[in-house]
């Protein structure tokens, strides 16, 4: 009531009116500063607004100088040139992931691959997943629905522009890394590298054309073969005659290195590049869910740039360098990373005691909108998980994701009735546990053979999500001081760990017979091209070991980079306690904004599991 009267008194002032200093202030200047601090949100100061505008202008300049759209129609797949023999070309597997049916040319075998739908359909469905469903699911806060959805959209729009470029930079950086494995002009391998690769007394020389029986496969040697193509791109970018004499090698060079052409300092723009940027945007939105209502908009800019760069670095280390398997949904590199990055960021940047704010909870209407956003995520999750699946496995990935979502919805709501203690459901669980199965199945959706396995993984993800929301979430607030506004750890963090463990368990029993020969078809109902799925294919536990490593590594990278991002964001500005979780701090609001019933004070001995946590 006092705050309302203070606000009313402030609104009565006109420009130029005298403001008498309060007894606690020494002069009029300090009184004005205190009034401005209370009534002007830090995120809407002119300087901060200009910073956000500068960021967009900067991205526009970068796009104007370096980014070009892919040419349409694409050129036909070339025939063999005078300087190459198609039977001798080493068509090494690219390190970059591609969706089924994608190639830089029309008429290639890769271009004719079977796919569930055209790329434009996938583009639209994943766009709805990222730009509509996720922001809408954040709109549950009773007096922050405008801001939560709008700032989520702002975060996604900046993130995808930056992510499109950064994910292509990852490919360029990896090529430099691979070329570093080739030491001198004879491409000899240093003794230290040979020891690391486990290949003693071996001198490797690049030979793009060699008999098939002379090609040695294995993760380390495959990286060297890819490095040869990276070196070839460098040569061809300077020698157009070489490209004309060996067009097939030139086409495969583009595919292996992730380039679209041989122009230096250029980035491409196609549906696939935009979708790559969307996948880099998802962990940013996950991290944003941790700090909803507690950070000013300009702080979100810091969150975006540091999250995208950290995600790209972690993805490069886990998938490209270590060669781990994270399926197509990214349970580890996307969901776990986003959750733990956000947890570290909010631990540093969010004001203490934010969970005690009476507006840090939902109300009937806003919870319905948030539930609708979760249901839209539910509907489009199979498209998100299956886009990068191998052609033969796309249908299986979509179906397994669908089954996992069914399992998590039923199991999560059942667990909700049990964990509440009075056999009533919690809207928190309905909004989050229903989609936890899509997170949990993300790492193994293309290797799950039986429907019951997908249902089980989804059910475990739903139960873990509900348990986390009712118990672990409270422990993090009371003991660690980490407040999770949206319930990101419940929805993405812990189900992501379920997906990581599932990946280890599914990869551990794989042996050589399972990965090759006739026995492969006995384990899966479709012929899965393991060269498009696993980079470690010896069948001696190497794939499982890589999967084991990326879990703690992802958590470590996310926590460190999240702490840095939170520290930087806090140095820029902070949001005062009385401005948190309130739309009128950032928006013009309608007259009925304050028409709801008075907010009751939190009960110190009872915790509302939906959206209010009291100590």
Residue, then its C-alpha position, 0 to 999 in steps of 0.5 A: x500500500x505504501x509503495x502504491x501511495x509513493x508511486x501516486x505521489x511521484x506521478x503528481x509531479x510535473x517537470x520543473x516541480x520542486x522536490x524537497x529532500x527527505x530527511x535522510x538526504x543531505x541535499x536536493x541532488x541526492x533526493x533526485x538521484x534516489x527518486x530516479x533510481x527507484x522510478x527509472x528501471x536500469x534497463x530502460x535508461x537512454x544509454x542502455x537503450x542505445x547499447x541495444x540499438x548499437x548491437x543490432x546496427x553492428x550485426x547489420x554491418x557484419x551481415x552487409x559485409x560478410x554474409x551472402x545468400x546461397x545461390x538458387x538454383x544450385x549447380x548440378x553435381x559435377x562430373x569427373x574432371x581431367x585431373x581426378x579418378x572418381x574410383x580413387x577419391x577419398x570421400x571422407x565423412x564430413x565433420x559438420x552435421x547435415x540434415x538428410x537431403x542437403x548438398x551444395x549441388x543438385x543431383x548428388x547421391x546425398x541430395x537424393x536421400x530420403x527425408x520426412x519433409x522438405x527443409x522449408x517445412x522443418x524451417x517453419x516448424x523449428x521456427x515456431x518451436x524457438x520463436x513462439x513456443x518457448x517465449x510463450x511458455x515463459x509467460x506464467x508470471x502474474x505481472x510479467x507476461x508482457x516482459x517475459x515473452x517480449x524479452x524472450x523474443x528479443x533474446x532469440x532474435x539477437x541470438x539467432x543473428x549471432x548464432x548463424x555466424x558463430x556456428x560457421x566460425x566453429x567449422x573454420x576453427x575446426x579446420x585450423x585445428x585439423x590442419x594443425x595436426x598436419x605438421x609440415x609440407x610433407x604432412x608428417x605427424x609429430x611424435x606427440x600427436x602419434x602417441x595421442x592417436x595411438x599410431x606409432x611409427x607412422x608417417x601420414x601423407x595427404x592423398x585425396x585420391x588413393x585406392x579404397x583398400x589403402x584408406x585407414x578408418x578410425x577417429x584419429x585417422x579420419x580427423x587427419x583425412x578431414x584435415x587434408x580436405x581443409x588444406x585442399x580448400x585453402x589451396x583451391x580458394x587460391x587456385x581456380x584452375x585446380x577447382x576446374x580440373x578436379x570438380x568432384x574433389x572440389x564439391x566434396x571439399x566444400x561438404x567436408x569443411x562446411x563451406x558453401x564456396x571458395x571465397x575467403x571471409x564470407x558466410x552463407x545464408x540458407x535454411x540450414x544455416x538459419x536452423x543451425x542458428x536456431x539450435x544455438x538459440x535454444x540454449x540461450x533461451x533455456x538460460x534466459x528462463x533462469x533469469x526471467x524477471x530479475x535482469x534488465x534487457x541490456x543484461x540480456x545482451x551480455x547473456x546472448x553473446x556469451x551464451x552463444x560463444x560458450x555453447x559453440x565452444x562446448x559443442x566444438x570440444x564435445x562433438x568435433x574434438x572429442x568425437x562424442x555422440x549427442x544424438x540429434x536433440x542435444x540432451x547434453x550440449x544443448x539442454x544441460x549446457x543451457x540449464x547450468x549456464x543459466x544457473x551460474x549466471x543467475x547465482x551471480x547476477x540476480x538480486x538476493x531474495x528475488x524468490x520472496x517477491x509476491x509477484x514471483x508466481x503465476x495466476x490463473x490466466x497467465x498459467x493457461x497461456x504458459x501451458x499452451x506454450x508448453x503444449x506447442x513445444x510438445x507438438x513440435x518437439x519431434x520435428x526439432x529432434x529429427x531434423x539432423x537425424x540420418x535419413x534412415x532414422x528420421x522416422x524412428x527419431x520422430x516416433x521415439x520422441x513422440x513416445x517419450x513425450x507421451x511417457x513423460x506427460x503421464x508419469x510426470x502428472x502422476x508423480x505430481x499428484x504424489x509429490x504435492x502430498x494431497x493428490x492434487x496436480x500442480x500446474x508447474x508439472x503440467x507445464x514442464x514434465x510434459x516436455x521433459x521426455x523430449x529432452x531426455x530422449x534427445x541423445x538416444x532417439x536414433x538408437x532406441x530400437x524398442x517402443x517401450x524403451x522410448x516410453x521408459x526414458x520419457x517416463x523417467x524424465x517426467x518423474x525426474x522433472x517433477x521431483x526436481x521441481x518439488x524438492x531439488x529446486x527448493x534445496x537450490x534456493x535455500x542452500x545454494x541461493x540459486x533461484x530458477x524462475x521458470x524451472x529450467x533445471x527441472x525441465x532441461x537440466x535434470x532430464x538432460x542428465x537422464x539423456x546423458x546417462x541413457x546415451x552411455x548405457x546404450x553405447x556401452x554394449x556396442x561391439x564390432x559386430x553390432x556396428x558392422x555386418x549382418x548383425x547390425x540389422x538384428x539390433x535395429x529395425x532399420x539399417x542405421x549408417x553408423x558413420x553418420x552417427x558415431x565418430x568412435x566405431x571400434x566397438x570397444x567402449x570408445x563411443x561410451x567413453x566419449x559420452x561419459x566425458x562430455x557430461x562433466x565437461x559440459x557442466x564445467x564449461x557451462x558453470x565457468x562461462x555462466x559465472x563470467x557472464x553473470x559477473x559482466x552483466x552485474x557490472x553493467x547494471x542491476x535491477x532493483x528489487x522493487x522493479x522485478x517481476x513487474x511489467x510496468x517497470x518496462x511497459x505501458x500497462x492497461x488500466x486493469x493491470x492492478x485490478x486483481x485481488x491483493x497479493x497475500x504475503x508468502x507463508x514462511x512455513x509453506x511453499x507453493x510448488x507452482x511458482x512461489x518459493x518462500x523461505 
